[in-house]
Amino acid sequence: MNWTKVDIFTATEGIDMLCTYLMELGIRGFSIQDPEDFNEFLENKDGKWDYIEEDLLGLKECESCVTVYLPEDAQGAETMQMIKELLARLKASDSENIYGRLEIQLSGICEEDWANNWKQYFKPFCVGEKLYIKPSWEDADCPEGRTVLEIDPASSFGTGQHHTTRLCLELMENEVDNNTNLLDLGCGSGILFIGGMLLGAERAFAVDIEENASRIAMENAEKNNLSPEKYTVRCGNILTDESLVDEIGTGYDLICANIVADVLKAMAPVFPGFLKDKGILIISGIISERRDEVVDKVKQYGFKVLDVREKEGWAAVKLIKA
């Protein structure tokens, strides 16, 4: 297995929170380079030093950086997209520039090559009892009784291979019929709302904070021959854009939100307004350690838990608007 070094440039004040968010994406190991740590060492060092090498003195002027290592496979590609979307959300909310520039630099391979190399690991596979997910560049026969969901995530999160997406699709499949009005919050590649429509949903509205993700989601909807008049894809932030919230409207039968714990908690107050009574909410993207915390927050707004699924440190939860 090959690994790629990913440097995320930030500011001293943003390091702790950035690392917390990276842990929410399932990243457990990272290293930190921060000039403030070295300056503190110079001011408080014990003992006598004849000299300090110039390379070390250069740390006084370095840019704060958090480094992680990702495998060059489909799972690594999914994690990379989760990181990109995390950084986009942080930039959008960082009015005081706490996090610095939040740019990514890859070592040993250019981003375009790395983003394409993982495709060799993305093969067709079954999800739940009804769907068969197939990358757009693969030819494969669909197993009997299943529906093909063709996906090309390009530079957006969502091949279906990540546990958060699989769990969400599994919880969704028995909640969709030909009268379902579906809302997908944080749609990424569009895999959830597309899956819902292929399972029979009548209409869908999908939103992502990244413009690129919104474009890719529409492209994937076209690949799956969905009727354009039956779905809407928008770019925006439902927590800050009242006009977007108004456009989304209310009366949905089902909401899917595969994001991260803190965003789900922030969205908790707005979920009820989108759903009809007895509507279903499926939340995913939650590391298991924070499952109860997120669920307790959502329950404060009139929801009751119907089902909980976990897989390798990730949790997805189905709730009903009581």
C-alpha positions in Angstrom: 0.0 0.0 0.0 1.3 3.4 -1.0 0.7 6.4 1.3 0.5 10.1 0.5 1.6 12.9 2.9 -1.1 15.6 3.1 -0.1 18.9 4.6 -2.9 21.2 5.7 -1.7 24.8 6.3 -3.4 26.6 9.1 -2.7 29.1 11.9 -1.6 28.5 15.5 -5.1 29.5 16.9 -6.8 27.0 14.6 -4.7 23.9 15.2 -6.6 22.3 18.1 -10.0 22.7 16.5 -8.7 21.5 13.1 -7.3 18.4 14.7 -10.6 17.8 16.5 -12.4 18.0 13.2 -9.9 15.7 11.5 -10.5 13.1 14.3 -14.2 13.3 13.5 -13.4 12.2 10.0 -11.9 9.1 11.4 -8.2 10.3 11.2 -6.4 9.1 14.3 -2.8 10.0 13.5 -1.3 13.3 12.5 1.7 15.5 13.2 1.8 19.2 14.0 4.4 21.8 13.0 3.8 25.2 14.8 6.3 28.0 15.2 4.8 29.0 18.5 5.9 25.7 20.0 9.5 26.3 18.9 9.5 29.9 20.1 8.3 28.6 23.5 11.1 26.1 23.5 13.7 28.8 22.8 12.4 31.0 25.6 12.1 28.3 28.2 14.7 25.7 27.3 16.7 24.1 30.1 20.4 23.6 30.0 23.1 25.2 28.0 23.2 25.0 24.2 26.4 25.7 22.3 24.4 26.2 19.1 21.1 25.4 17.4 21.2 24.2 13.8 20.0 26.7 11.2 17.4 24.2 10.0 15.9 24.2 13.4 16.0 28.0 13.7 14.0 28.1 10.5 11.1 26.7 12.5 10.7 30.1 14.0 9.4 31.3 10.6 7.5 28.2 9.4 3.8 28.2 8.7 1.6 26.2 11.1 0.8 22.9 9.5 -1.1 19.7 10.4 0.1 16.6 8.5 -1.8 13.4 7.9 -1.1 10.3 5.7 -3.7 8.8 3.5 -3.6 5.4 1.7 -3.7 5.7 -2.1 -7.0 3.8 -2.5 -10.7 4.4 -2.6 -11.0 4.8 1.1 -8.1 7.3 1.1 -9.8 9.2 -1.8 -13.1 9.4 0.2 -11.2 10.7 3.3 -9.4 13.3 1.1 -12.8 14.6 -0.1 -14.1 14.7 3.4 -11.1 16.8 4.4 -11.7 19.2 1.4 -15.3 19.6 2.4 -14.3 20.2 6.0 -11.9 22.9 5.0 -14.6 24.5 2.7 -17.0 24.7 5.7 -14.3 26.1 8.0 -13.3 28.8 5.4 -17.0 29.8 5.0 -17.4 30.3 8.7 -14.0 31.8 9.5 -14.8 35.5 9.5 -11.9 36.2 12.0 -9.3 34.2 10.1 -8.7 31.9 13.0 -7.7 29.0 10.8 -5.4 30.7 8.4 -5.4 29.8 4.7 -6.5 26.1 5.1 -4.8 25.0 1.9 -3.7 21.4 1.1 -0.3 20.3 -0.3 0.4 16.7 -1.3 3.9 15.3 -1.3 5.4 12.8 -3.7 2.5 12.9 -6.2 0.4 15.6 -7.9 -3.2 15.9 -6.7 -4.6 15.1 -10.1 -2.6 11.8 -10.5 -3.4 10.8 -6.9 -7.1 11.5 -7.4 -7.2 9.2 -10.4 -4.9 6.3 -9.2 -7.5 5.2 -6.6 -10.0 4.3 -9.3 -8.4 0.9 -9.7 -9.8 0.0 -6.3 -13.3 1.2 -6.9 -15.2 -1.8 -8.2 -19.0 -2.5 -8.4 -20.5 -3.7 -5.2 -23.9 -4.3 -3.5 -25.4 -2.2 -0.8 -28.3 -3.3 1.4 -30.8 -5.5 -0.3 -31.7 -3.4 -3.4 -28.8 -1.3 -4.8 -25.8 -2.2 -6.9 -23.3 0.6 -7.1 -21.1 0.8 -10.2 -18.4 3.3 -11.1 -19.2 4.9 -14.4 -16.0 3.6 -16.0 -16.7 -0.1 -15.2 -18.7 -2.6 -17.2 -20.5 -5.1 -15.0 -23.8 -7.1 -15.0 -26.2 -6.1 -12.3 -27.3 -9.0 -10.0 -30.9 -10.0 -10.4 -33.3 -8.0 -8.2 -31.1 -5.0 -7.7 -31.0 -1.5 -9.2 -27.8 -0.1 -10.7 -26.6 3.2 -9.2 -23.9 4.5 -11.5 -21.5 7.0 -9.8 -18.5 9.1 -10.7 -17.5 11.0 -7.6 -14.8 13.0 -9.5 -13.6 15.4 -6.9 -16.5 15.1 -4.5 -17.2 12.8 -1.6 -19.4 9.8 -2.2 -18.5 6.5 -3.9 -20.6 4.5 -1.5 -17.6 2.6 -0.2 -17.2 4.7 3.0 -19.1 3.2 5.9 -21.0 6.4 6.5 -22.6 6.3 3.0 -23.3 2.6 3.1 -25.0 2.8 6.4 -27.1 5.7 5.3 -28.2 3.9 2.1 -29.1 0.8 4.1 -31.3 2.7 6.5 -32.9 4.5 3.6 -34.0 1.6 1.4 -37.1 0.6 3.3 -38.2 4.2 3.9 -38.7 5.1 0.2 -41.7 4.6 -2.0 -43.2 6.4 -5.0 -44.7 9.1 -2.9 -41.5 10.0 -1.1 -40.3 13.6 -1.1 -36.5 13.4 -0.2 -34.1 16.1 1.1 -30.4 15.4 1.0 -28.3 17.8 3.1 -24.6 17.7 2.3 -25.1 15.7 -0.9 -21.5 15.4 -2.1 -21.5 13.3 -5.3 -25.3 13.0 -5.0 -25.2 9.3 -4.2 -27.9 9.4 -1.5 -30.6 11.4 -3.3 -29.9 9.5 -6.5 -30.1 6.2 -4.6 -33.4 7.4 -3.1 -34.9 8.2 -6.5 -33.7 5.0 -8.0 -35.5 3.2 -5.1 -38.7 5.0 -6.1 -38.7 8.5 -4.5 -41.0 10.9 -6.3 -39.0 14.1 -5.8 -35.6 15.1 -4.3 -33.9 18.4 -3.2 -30.2 18.2 -2.6 -27.8 20.8 -1.1 -24.1 21.0 -0.6 -21.9 23.8 0.6 -19.4 23.2 -2.2 -20.2 24.5 -5.7 -18.1 21.7 -7.2 -20.1 19.0 -5.4 -23.4 20.5 -6.5 -22.2 20.3 -10.2 -20.9 16.7 -9.8 -24.2 15.7 -8.2 -26.1 17.0 -11.1 -23.8 15.2 -13.6 -24.3 11.9 -11.7 -28.1 12.4 -11.7 -27.9 12.7 -15.5 -25.8 9.5 -15.7 -28.6 7.7 -13.9 -31.3 9.0 -16.3 -33.2 10.8 -13.6 -35.9 13.2 -14.8 -34.5 16.7 -14.3 -38.0 18.1 -13.4 -38.1 15.7 -10.4 -34.9 16.9 -8.6 -33.3 20.1 -7.6 -29.6 20.6 -6.6 -28.4 23.8 -4.9 -25.1 25.1 -3.5 -25.4 26.9 -0.1 -25.4 26.8 3.6 -28.8 26.2 5.3 -27.5 27.6 8.6 -26.9 31.0 7.1 -28.9 31.4 3.9 -32.6 32.1 4.7 -33.5 32.3 1.1 -32.2 28.8 0.5 -34.2 27.5 3.5 -37.3 29.1 2.0 -36.6 27.5 -1.4 -36.2 24.1 0.2 -39.5 24.5 1.8 -41.2 21.9 4.1 -43.3 18.8 4.1 -40.5 16.3 3.3 -41.0 12.6 4.1 -37.3 11.8 4.4 -34.1 13.7 5.2 -30.6 12.3 4.7 -27.7 14.1 6.2 -24.3 12.4 6.0 -21.9 15.1 7.3 -20.0 15.3 10.6 -21.1 15.5 14.2 -20.8 19.2 14.9 -22.6 20.2 11.7 -25.4 17.7 12.5 -25.7 19.2 15.9 -25.8 22.7 14.4 -28.5 21.6 12.0 -30.7 19.9 14.7 -33.0 22.9 15.2 -33.8 23.2 11.5 -34.5 19.5 10.8 -38.1 19.6 12.1 -39.1 22.5 9.9 -38.3 20.6 6.8 -40.1 17.4 7.7 -43.8 16.5 7.8 -45.2 14.9 11.0 -43.9 11.3 11.3 -41.2 12.2 8.8 -37.9 10.2 8.9 -34.5 11.7 9.5 -31.3 9.6 8.8 -28.1 11.1 10.1 -24.6 9.7 9.4 -21.0 10.6 9.3 -20.7 10.3 13.1 -17.8 8.7 14.8 -19.1 6.2 17.3 -17.6 8.0 20.3 -19.9 11.0 19.5 -23.0 9.1 18.6 -24.9 9.6 21.9 -23.9 13.3 22.0 -25.3 13.9 18.5 -28.5 11.8 19.0 -29.2 13.5 22.4 -29.0 16.9 20.6 -31.3 15.9 17.8 -33.8 14.3 20.2 -34.2 17.7 21.9 -36.1 18.9 18.8 -38.8 16.3 18.8 -37.2 13.2 17.4 -37.3 9.5 18.5 -34.7 6.9 17.6 -35.9 4.1 15.4 -32.6 2.4 14.4 -28.9 2.6 15.0 -26.2 1.0 12.8 -22.5 1.0 13.4 -19.5 -0.2 11.4 -15.8 0.1 12.2 -16.1 3.2 14.3 -18.9 5.0 12.4 -22.5 5.3 13.3 -25.7 6.1 11.4 -29.1 6.7 13.1 -32.7 6.7 11.8 -35.1 8.9 13.7 -38.8 9.8 13.4 -40.3 13.3 14.0 -42.6 12.5 16.9 
